[in-house]
Structure formats: C-alpha cells, structure tokens
C-alpha cells in the first residue's frame, strides 16, 4: 500500500471524502471522540465531514446536548455523544488521572478536597442549572475551597473525569457546565473488556490504516491496553506491513463519486491528530522547517489531494470573512481552482460572504 492509498482510505474512513451521515451527532459518534479545544475550528471539523451543514446547526446540536464537550484521553477537550461519554470516561480516566497526579500534588489537592469540591459543584448545579466556571469557583470559595488558575482547572477536570459534570449550553460566548446525570441519559453499563474492544474497533474503522503507535498516541492508552484491544479485533480487520510498520484497517469500498480531497483543515483536526506518524499527508517536496519544531498538524492547513500544501488564516468581521492562504509553493490553475472551492465551502459553513 502506498501513501496515496493510505490517504484515500483515511479520507473515506474519516468521512471527509464523502459521508452517509446527515446529522452532527452521527459524525461525532462515528469518530468516537473529536478534539475540540479550539471550539470554532472544532465545529468546522464536524462541518468538513457533513456537506451542507452550518456553524449554526452544529452550535444548535451542542446547545441541545446532542454532542457534549469534556476532557478525555490525553487529556484535552473532545466532542463526544451522550451515548458514549460514560463508558469512554470509565475506560480512559484512569490514564488521565495518572498523568494529572503530579499536578494534583503540586496544587495540594487530595481525595478529601476532591470529595468536598465534587459535592459542592454537584449541589450547586442541581435542578438543571447551567453555570459558568467563575460561578462554580464562587460557590467553592463560599465553602472555603479556594481555587483559581491551574488549581481550579484541576478541580473542574476531576469533576469531569468522575462523570459528575459535562458541558452545558453556551451563555453568549462563554461555556457552562451541567450535571452529567441531568444532561446525559443513563446507559447500560458495559465491562472494561467490552469497552476496550469497542473502542479499538471504532478507532481502526474510522481512522485506518493506522498503527499501534497511532492508536496509543491518540487514545492515551498504554501499549498493553492497546494490544489487548487489537487482539479482540475480528477477522474483518486487515493487518499489513507498510514501509516497515504494521498497519491495521478494514476493507473499504470506494465509490466512483467525485470526492472531497481538497479542503481547509482546522487546527487539531482528527485527520492529523489521530496519528503518531503523520508523514503520509506531508508533501516531501516541501520544507517544513519554517514551523521551527512545531508540528504543522497543530496549525490550520491547506489540504490538496489529501496532502498538506500550505497554511490559512481567517478574519471574521460583520457579515464577511477574509481568508488568507499561504501555499508552500505556487499553485497550478487547477489547484488554485480547487483551493477557491474549498474556501467557498468554509465560508458557506460559517454563513459569511468572502471578503476579497
């Protein structure tokens, strides 16, 4: 399998090339979890995979709790669906807690303080309240728990990891928290073994071809846990050595339709963040030293024929959006036309005219 074939598989499996889905929550469910700390761009990550969708439609799904935003896995903010959030937390939280242990000690946070803070937060949110972090900080302070900066972040993340709170609807441009039990329907409890097997299957289905290292980097699981999940994969999954590395993927039927392989990729998009080895989408003819050690996947990238070919920025003002594109090298007329179409798709998503 060549890099071009790897790209084709990933474009289809990640629902970028084309998709059978029509709703925001269906995309997030298929992807299991989608990195979402850059909220505006995270919405575009969904829109990229949902032709005809709009920023307003994705925002509505978030407001109504069809998708949620919480800390998972590595840890960082992720979009997840209500049906997945509980088992995902149960599976991945122990690894996150291990990563957070130093911060907890540094901030003088122990099990007794966390029990008190969790109880205060839960009590304050009871009755369907959706409160800002600053409002919960005030409630904690009134009960003699002083938390700000890193300490407050640790307290709030602990409540997320224990499944006490999750995202509520935004208040203006600010994020609120809600009680998990009031926002997320109770789901059937599954065993750790079932959760790990399902997690692994869905990762390689939605992101293959990928390697063990790709999976551990994305999921935050240990190598032992990842190997256990891979061992549970059914025979429908193919294991193939490519460029000296063992890749796992599921056979995919490619349509003959015209597919999306040219687009404005958001920063932290799963097309890059899902993998440890991102070389398949790098153009080897391009000098990436300009990033000064920073991974270009963390930037907003121009993707042409599935590969990184430049960077882009946006400035939204009133009803217009200016898109500044910087290709790594001059584009042919055909590629410039493809980029122009990609820009129009993004502007259509945000509902703004192009400011030329």
C-alpha positions in Angstrom: 0.0 0.0 0.0 1.4 3.4 -1.0 1.0 6.7 0.9 -1.6 7.7 -1.7 -3.7 4.7 -0.9 -3.3 5.3 2.9 -4.6 8.9 2.3 -7.6 7.6 0.2 -8.5 5.1 2.9 -8.3 7.7 5.7 -10.3 10.3 3.7 -13.1 7.8 3.3 -13.0 6.3 6.8 -12.9 9.7 8.4 -16.0 10.7 6.4 -14.1 13.6 4.6 -14.2 12.2 1.1 -17.9 11.6 1.4 -20.3 10.6 4.1 -23.5 8.7 4.5 -24.4 10.8 7.6 -26.7 13.8 7.8 -26.6 14.9 11.5 -23.9 16.4 13.7 -24.2 13.7 16.4 -23.8 10.9 13.8 -20.4 12.3 12.7 -19.2 12.6 16.3 -20.5 9.1 17.2 -18.7 7.6 14.1 -15.5 9.4 15.1 -15.9 8.2 18.8 -14.3 11.5 20.0 -13.1 14.6 18.2 -10.5 17.0 19.7 -12.3 20.3 20.5 -10.2 22.8 22.5 -10.4 25.3 19.6 -14.2 25.4 19.7 -14.8 27.4 16.5 -12.5 25.2 14.5 -13.8 22.0 16.2 -17.2 22.9 14.8 -15.7 23.2 11.4 -14.1 19.8 11.8 -17.7 18.4 12.0 -18.9 20.6 9.1 -16.0 19.4 7.0 -17.4 15.9 7.3 -21.1 17.0 6.9 -21.8 18.6 3.5 -24.4 21.3 3.7 -24.0 21.7 7.4 -23.6 25.1 9.0 -21.9 26.5 12.1 -25.4 27.4 13.4 -26.5 23.7 13.0 -23.5 22.4 14.9 -24.0 25.0 17.6 -27.6 24.0 18.0 -26.6 20.4 18.4 -24.2 21.4 21.2 -26.8 23.7 22.8 -29.3 20.9 22.9 -26.8 18.3 24.3 -26.8 16.1 21.2 -23.0 16.4 21.4 -21.0 17.2 24.5 -17.6 18.7 25.2 -15.4 17.4 28.0 -11.9 16.3 28.9 -10.9 12.8 27.7 -8.0 10.6 26.9 -4.7 12.6 26.7 -6.3 14.8 28.2 -7.7 17.6 26.2 -11.2 18.8 25.2 -13.1 16.5 23.0 -16.6 16.4 21.4 -18.4 13.1 22.3 -22.0 11.9 22.2 -24.2 11.3 25.2 -24.3 7.6 24.5 -20.5 7.3 24.5 -19.4 9.7 27.3 -19.9 7.5 30.3 -18.1 4.4 29.1 -15.3 6.5 27.5 -14.7 8.2 30.8 -14.6 5.0 32.7 -12.1 3.5 30.2 -9.8 6.4 29.7 -10.0 8.4 33.0 -7.5 6.2 34.9 -4.7 7.0 32.5 -5.6 10.7 32.6 -5.6 10.6 36.4 -2.1 9.1 36.3 -1.0 12.0 34.1 -2.6 14.5 36.4 -1.2 13.1 39.6 1.8 15.5 39.7 -0.4 18.5 39.2 -2.7 17.3 42.0 0.2 17.1 44.4 1.7 20.4 43.2 -1.7 22.1 43.9 -2.2 20.3 47.2 -5.3 18.5 46.1 -6.1 15.2 47.7 -9.1 12.8 47.8 -10.7 14.7 50.7 -10.6 18.0 49.0 -11.8 16.4 45.7 -14.7 14.8 47.5 -15.7 18.2 49.0 -15.3 20.1 45.7 -17.2 17.5 43.8 -20.1 17.6 46.3 -20.2 21.4 46.2 -20.2 21.5 42.4 -22.9 18.9 42.2 -25.1 20.6 44.7 -24.7 24.0 43.1 -25.7 22.6 39.7 -28.7 20.6 40.9 -32.1 21.5 39.3 -30.9 21.8 35.7 -28.7 24.8 36.3 -26.0 25.6 33.7 -23.3 27.6 35.3 -20.0 29.3 34.2 -16.7 28.2 35.7 -16.4 31.5 37.6 -19.8 30.9 39.2 -18.8 27.5 40.4 -15.5 29.0 41.6 -17.5 31.4 43.7 -19.6 28.5 45.1 -16.3 26.7 46.0 -14.9 29.8 47.7 -18.0 30.2 49.8 -17.4 26.7 51.2 -13.7 27.6 51.9 -12.2 25.9 48.9 -10.0 28.5 47.2 -9.2 27.5 43.6 -8.0 29.6 40.7 -5.7 29.2 37.7 -4.2 25.7 37.5 -5.8 24.6 40.8 -9.3 25.5 39.5 -8.7 23.7 36.2 -7.6 20.6 38.1 -10.7 20.7 40.3 -13.0 21.1 37.3 -11.3 18.4 35.3 -11.5 16.0 38.3 -15.3 16.5 38.3 -15.4 15.8 34.6 -13.3 12.7 34.8 -15.5 11.3 37.6 -18.6 11.9 35.4 -20.1 14.5 37.7 -20.2 17.3 35.2 -20.1 17.9 31.5 -20.8 20.8 29.1 -24.0 22.7 29.2 -25.2 25.2 26.5 -23.1 28.3 25.9 -24.1 31.5 27.5 -23.2 34.1 24.9 -19.6 33.1 24.0 -18.9 31.5 27.4 -19.1 27.8 28.3 -21.2 26.5 31.1 -21.2 23.2 33.0 -24.1 20.9 33.7 -24.7 17.9 35.9 -24.0 14.8 33.9 -26.9 12.9 35.5 -29.3 15.7 34.4 -27.9 16.1 30.9 -27.0 12.6 29.9 -29.5 9.7 30.0 -28.4 6.7 32.0 -26.9 4.0 29.7 -26.4 0.3 30.2 -23.1 -0.4 31.9 -20.6 -2.4 29.9 -17.5 -4.1 31.2 -14.0 -2.7 30.7 -13.2 -5.6 28.3 -16.3 -4.7 26.2 -15.4 -1.0 26.3 -11.8 -1.6 25.2 -12.8 -3.9 22.4 -15.5 -1.5 21.1 -13.1 1.5 21.4 -10.4 -0.3 19.4 -12.8 -1.4 16.7 -14.2 2.0 16.2 -10.8 3.7 16.1 -9.5 1.5 13.4 -12.8 1.6 11.5 -13.0 5.4 11.5 -9.2 6.1 11.1 -7.5 3.1 9.5 -5.0 2.4 8.1 -3.2 3.1 11.4 -0.6 1.5 13.7 -0.4 0.5 17.3 1.6 3.7 18.0 -1.0 5.8 16.2 -3.7 4.2 18.5 -1.8 4.7 21.7 -0.9 8.3 20.9 -4.5 9.2 20.0 -6.2 7.3 22.8 -3.7 7.7 25.7 -4.0 4.0 26.5 -0.9 2.0 27.4 0.7 -0.3 24.9 -0.6 -3.3 26.9 -4.2 -2.0 26.8 -3.9 -1.2 23.1 -2.6 -4.7 22.3 -5.4 -6.2 24.3 -7.9 -4.2 22.2 -6.2 -5.1 19.0 -6.2 -8.8 19.9 -10.0 -8.6 20.2 -10.5 -7.3 16.6 -12.4 -9.6 14.3 -11.0 -11.2 11.2 -12.6 -8.5 9.0 -9.7 -6.3 10.0 -6.6 -6.5 7.8 -3.1 -6.3 9.1 -0.5 -5.3 6.5 3.2 -4.2 6.8 3.7 -0.9 5.0 7.1 0.8 4.9 8.3 -1.5 7.7 5.3 -0.8 10.0 2.3 -2.9 10.8 -1.0 -1.2 9.8 -4.5 -2.2 10.7 -7.6 -1.3 8.7 -10.9 -2.6 7.5 -11.6 -3.2 3.8 -13.4 -0.2 2.4 -15.4 0.0 -0.8 -14.6 3.3 -2.6 -17.4 4.9 -4.6 -16.8 6.4 -8.0 -18.3 9.7 -7.0 -16.3 12.9 -7.0 -14.8 13.0 -3.5 -13.6 15.8 -1.2 -9.9 15.7 -1.0 -9.2 19.5 -1.2 -10.2 21.4 1.9 -9.2 23.9 4.6 -8.2 21.7 7.5 -8.9 23.1 11.0 -6.1 23.1 13.6 -6.1 20.0 15.7 -8.3 18.2 13.2 -8.6 14.4 13.5 -7.2 14.0 10.0 -3.8 14.8 11.6 -4.3 14.3 15.3 -5.4 10.7 15.0 -1.9 9.5 14.2 1.6 9.5 15.7 3.1 9.1 12.2 1.6 11.9 10.0 4.1 11.6 7.2 1.6 10.2 4.7 0.0 13.6 4.4 3.2 15.6 4.3 4.5 16.7 0.9 8.1 15.5 0.9 9.0 18.3 -1.6 8.1 20.9 1.0 10.5 22.2 3.6 8.6 22.2 6.9 11.5 23.7 8.9 9.6 27.0 8.9 7.5 25.6 11.7 10.6 25.7 14.0 9.8 22.3 15.6 6.1 23.0 16.0 4.1 20.2 14.4 2.2 21.6 11.4 -0.8 19.5 12.3 -1.5 22.0 15.1 -2.0 24.7 12.5 -4.7 25.5 10.0 -3.6 23.7 6.9 -4.5 23.8 3.2 -5.1 20.2 2.1 -4.9 19.5 -1.7 -5.2 15.9 -2.9 -5.2 14.8 0.7 -1.8 16.4 1.5 -0.6 19.5 3.4 0.2 22.2 0.8 0.1 25.4 2.8 -1.5 27.3 5.7 -4.6 29.5 6.1 -6.0 32.1 8.5 -9.3 33.8 8.8 -10.6 37.1 10.0 -14.3 37.5 10.5 -15.8 41.0 10.6 -19.5 41.7 10.5 -21.0 39.6 7.7 -17.8 38.8 5.8 -14.8 36.6 6.3 -11.4 37.2 4.9 -9.3 34.0 4.2 -5.6 34.5 3.9 -3.9 31.5 2.3 -0.2 30.8 2.0 0.6 27.9 -0.3 4.1 26.4 0.2 4.7 26.8 -3.5 2.9 28.4 -6.4 -0.3 26.5 -7.4 -1.3 25.5 -10.8 -4.6 26.9 -12.2 -6.3 23.5 -11.4 -5.1 23.5 -7.8 -5.9 27.2 -7.3 -9.4 26.5 -8.5 -9.7 23.6 -6.0 -8.5 25.9 -3.2 -11.0 28.6 -4.2 -13.8 26.0 -4.0 -12.5 24.9 -0.6 -12.6 28.5 0.7 -16.2 28.8 -0.5 -17.2 25.7 1.3 -15.8 27.0 4.6 -17.4 30.4 4.1 -20.8 28.7 3.4 -20.4 26.8 6.6 -19.9 29.9 8.8 -22.6 31.7 6.8 -20.4 34.7 5.7 -19.6 36.3 2.4 -16.0 36.1 1.2 -14.2 39.4 1.9 -11.9 39.7 -1.1 
